[in-house]
Amino acid sequence: MPAVVRRWLVLALVASAPLLLFVLGLTTHRSRETMLRISPQSYSVTDCLSTGAEAVGALFVNGLMAPFISYGKIRASTWVLVGLTVLCIAASRWRRRWTLASHVVSALAVVTLGVGVQLYTFALWARHPGEEPGETSALCATDIPQEPASITDQIVFESCTWLVNPTPVNGGRRESLSGLALYFLLASSAALWCGLSIGRRKGLRGYVRIGLVAANVVVLLLVLRQLPLAHAYSRWGLTYPPVEIVGGCDDELVEPLEEGLCCAYDVSAGATGTVLLVRGTGCPVAGQRPWDEKACRLRHRPERAVTQGCS
């Protein structure tokens, strides 16, 4: 690639960095809202930029934790992706002597990463994609899978357990799981580079090369799509501060909150207005509720998972 072209590509990337951070931050908030099953909120440009920058920084910080975490499945997955990255980089240098081997490695990477990204998606969503938001009142699929359980059931159960039980150990697992996205990104980028390094070919080999490159591009896009959700999963999960209403106030929530029949969580997380998630059988209206802070002041209590009830 000519030096002039490389220079312009770098300048274009630097110039578009604020826009990319804004989109990443906004998409992260949208993923957070989907986890809570609340409607989209409004966020300032500054908040979206800072959230996007935080997501990028956390990707590298959490990625450094993943290879050494005590949880074996995440650690093993990390080293498999590291090995695949190294193999793809090595295969990109075989294009002159062992072109067929480069094709095989590129195809292997497509299959491995394609399956891996799908399983990774199950873990981050912590519920099956086929589940409709209105099918259950639970925010996470915590039912213990029956034996013999499928691998997807096991993944959903474990990742969901880390959400509803926000202990320091589970917090570290959530962060390491989000850091796994960094190694998916490295492996898919290396696989794409391997496919591009094969060079132009004629006939059947040419069509195979184009197919492999296209497949690697799709896999890379799927990985990039998971970055906002990975940060939302590790940064917030389902953990938010419960609130109490203080001061003279005649709001209908005051009595149920005081009696412990209802609980409300501040799930704003940077939104321009205060939004409460109201849960409990004693609530006048359960679900999402906008809140006017001027009418009744709120006191925040220590954070806990919104699935832990009002205790």
N, C-alpha and C positions, 0 to 999 in steps of 0.2 A: 504494500500500500504506500503510495507516495507520501512524502513528509507533509506536503501542503494539505492533503486530505486528512491525515491524522490530526494536524493542527486544528483544522476546522471542526472535526468531530469532537475534540476536547473542548473547544470554545463553546460549541453547541450544548454539550453536556453540562458545562459550568453554568451557562446562561439559563438552562431549563431546570437547574437544581431546585430553586425555590418552588416552581410549579409542581415538580415531582414530590417534594416534601409535603406540600399542601394536599395533593391528591392522596398520598399515603396516609397522612394524618386524618383526613376526612373519612377515608375508607376504613381506617382502624376504628373510628367511632361508630361507623355504620355496622361493623362486625360486632362491636360491643353491644349495640342496641339489639341486634339480632339474637345474641345470646340471652339477653334479658327479656326479649319479646316485647319491646316497647317501640313506639313510633319514632321516626327520625326526628332529631332535635337540631337546633341551630347552634353553630359554633363560630367563634370569631376567627378571622384569618390568622391571627397570632397564635391562637390555641391549636389550630390545625397544623401550622408550621412547627410548633414546638413538639406536638405529638408525633409528627412525621420524623423529626430529628431524633426524638427519644426512641422511636421504633428502630431506626437505623443503628443507633448506639447500642441498644439492648440486643440487637441481633448478633453483634460481635461479642459483647460481654457474655451473654448467655451461651453463645457458641463455644467460647473457651471453657465453659463448665461441662458441656455435654460429654466430651471424651473421658472425663474422670469421675462422673457421678457414680454413686454407689448402686443406683438402679441399673441392673444388668441389661435390660432390653434397650434402653436409650443409649447406653454406652456401646453395646454391640452394633446397633444401627449406625452410630456415628463412625465407628471404625470401618464398617462395610462401605460407607459412602466415601471415606477417605481413601480406602483401597481402590474403589472404582474411579475416583478422580485421578489417582496416580496411574492406573492402568490406561485410562483414556489419554492422558498426556503422553505416556510412553508410546501408545499406539499411533498418535499423530506423527511420530517420527519414523514410523515403519512404512510410510506411504510409497517409498521407492522400491524396497526389497520385498515387503510382505503386505501388499495391498489387500489381499484377501483377509489377512488377520485384522487389519484395520476395520474392514467391513464387519467382521464378526464381533469385534469389541464394541463398535458403534451400535450394532443391533442388540447386543447383550445389555448395553447401557439403557437403551430405549425401553426394553422389557422390564429390567430391574427397577428403573426409576419410575416407570409408569405405574407398576404395582405398588411401589413404595409411597408414591405421592397419594394414591387412593387410600391406602391404610393411614397415612398421615392425616388426611382430611377427616377420616372417621375419628381419630384421636382428638383433633382440635375442636370439632363440632360437638363431641361428647354426646351425640345422639344420632340416630340413623337419618340420613338425608330424606328418606321417604316419610318421616314423621311430620304430620301437619301441626302448625303451632296450636291449633285449637283442640287437638286430640287429648291432651293431658294438662293438668294444672302444674305439673312438676317442671322445673327448669332444667332438669338433668335426668338422664336415664340411669337411675341408681339401683334398679332391680338386679339382684345377683343372678348371673346367667346360669342356667341349668346345664348340667353335664350330659352329654358332651357339648360344650359351647363352641361356637364358631370363633375364628380369630377376630372377626369384627366385633362380636359381642364382648369378648374379653378386652379388646382395646377400648371400646366405649365405656365399659364398666370401670376400668382402671383410671382413665383420664377424667371421668366424671367424679370418681371418688376424690381425686385431688382438688376438684372444684368445691365440693360440698363440705370437705374437711380441711379448711385452710390452715394447716399446721406448718411450722417452718420446714419440715421435711417435704411435705407435699408442695409447698411453695417452691422449693429448690427443684423438684421434679417438673413442675409446670414451666419454670424458667429454662431448664435444660431441654424440655420438649420443644419449646419455642426456638431455642438455639439450634436445634436440629435442622431448621430451615436453612441455616447458613451452609451446611454441608450438602443439602439437596441442591442449593444454588450453585455451589462449587462443582459438584458432580455433573449436573446438567449442563453447565457452561463448558466443562471439559469435554463432555460427550459431543456437544455441538461443534466445538473446535476440532475434535477428532474427525467428525464427518466432513467438515469444510476442508481439512488438510489433505483429504484423499486426492483432491484435485479433479479436474474434469476428465470424464471417461466417456467413451462412445458405446453405443449399443446398450445391452442389458445392464452392464456395470454402471453406465451413466444414469439409467433410470433407478437402479438400486440406491446409488449415492443420493440422488435427489429425494427419494422417499425417506432415507435415513435422516437426512438433514431436516426435512419437513417435520418428521416425527420428533426429532430432538428439539426443534423450535417449539412445538406444541407442549412438550414436557417442561421446557424452561418457562413458558408462559403459565403453566399450571402451578409451578413452584412459586413464581412471583405473585400469583393470585392468593397464595396462602400466607404471605408475609403480614398483611394487616391483621388477619385472624390470629396468627401466632402471637403477635404482640398483645392483642386484646385478651387472649387466653391467659397469658402470663402476667400481664400488668394489672388487670382488674379481675378477671374470672367472674365469679359471682359474689365477690366480697365488697361490701359497701357499708357505710356507717348507718346504723339505726338512728332515728331522730325522736325527740320528745318535743311537744308543743309547750312553750313557756309563755308566761304573761297572761293577762286577761284576754280570753279568746272564747268565742262562742261557736267555734267550728265543730262540725259533727264528728270529727276524728278525736277530739279531746278525751271524751269519756271512754271510748273503746281502747285507746292507747293507754290511758291510766290504769284501766282494769286488766290489761294484758290480753284482751280478747282480739287485739289487732296490733299489727306492727307496720311501721313505715320506714323505708330506707331511702336515703338521698342518693339517687343514681344519676345525678347531673353530670359529674365528672368533666367539668369544663364547659357545659352547655351554657348558653346565654341566659337561661332561666332555670329556676330550681324545679326539679322533677322528682316526685316521690313515687316509689313502687310500694303500693299498699297491699299487704297480704294478711289473711286470717279470716276465719268464719264470722268474727264479730265486727268486721269492717262494714261501714255503710255501703261502700262501693270498692271492690277489690280491683287491683290493676294499677295502671299508670294514672298519675294525677299531677297536673301542674300546680305550683304552689306560689302564692304571693307572699313573699317574705315580709312585706310591710304590714300586712294584716295581722299575722301571728308569727312570732319569732320561733325559731327551731334551735334546739340544743342537740349537738351531735354526740353520739356515744361511740365506744370502740367498735371498729369494723368487725363484721362477721358475715358469713355466707347468708344470702337472702333465703336459702332453703332451710335454715336452722330454726325457723319459727320465731316465736316472740319470747322465748325463755332468756 
